[in-house]
Amino acid sequence: MKIFIERHKKYLLGLSGGADSVALFHYLKNNNISFSCVHVVHGNTEYHKKTEEFVRNLCKNNNVELEVRKIELQ
C-alpha cells in the first residue's frame, strides 16, 4: 500500500489509541510530517479513561497538538 503525503501540508490524525492509528502517528512523527491529533471519547468506562490517558501522554511526550472531544451516545 502506498501512502501519498505531501510534506508541505499539515494533517489531522484521528487517534483512537489502537494499533493502526498509533502506527500512523509514529510514521508521521518519524518522517517529520506536520500533523495534529483528535481523539473522540464516546464512553465513560475504565477502558475509555485509560485510552484517553494513553493518547494524551503519547501526544504530550511527542509535542503533538491534541484535541479531545467527548460525546455521549444514547
N, C-alpha and C positions, 0 to 999 in steps of 0.2 A: 504494500500500500504506500502510495506517495502522498506526502503532505506538502501542500503548496502554501508557504507562509512568506509574506513579504516582510523583510526586515525593517522597513521604514514605517510600518504601521504598528499601532498598539491594539492588542486583542483583549477580549474579555473571556475568561475561562470560568465555566460553570464547574465549581469544585465541590463535588459531593463528599469527598473523603474516601471514595472507593478506589480500587486499584487503577482503573482506566484514567480517571481524572488526575490522580496523583502522579501517574507515569507521565501524562502530558504536561503537568506542572513542572516536573523535573526536566523534561525535554526542552520546554521553553526557557527555563532558567539556565540550563547548561549551555544553551545556544545563544544566549544574550538577546532573546527576543522580548520585546516590551509587552507586558501584559499585566492585568489586574484580575482579581477573582471575585466571584459572587457565590455565596453559599446560602441555600434555602433550607430553613429548618421547618419541617412540616409535622412535627410531633413533639411530645413532651416526655418521652421515655428516657431511661438512663442511656440507652443506645444513642438517641439523638443528642443528648447532652455531651456524651463522650466524643461523638463525631464532630460536633461543633467545636469543642475544645481542641481536638486534633487539628482541624482545619485552621483555627485561629493561630495555634502555635506554629504550624507549618509556614503560614504566611508571615507571621511576625519574625520568625527566625531567619527568613529569607528576604526580608524587607520588600514584601509584595503587598500592594494595597488590597484590602479585602472589604467587601460589603456583605453583611449578614442580614438576611430578611427572614422574618418569622411569619408564617401563615398558619391559620387554623383550618383544618379540614373537618368537614361535618359529615 
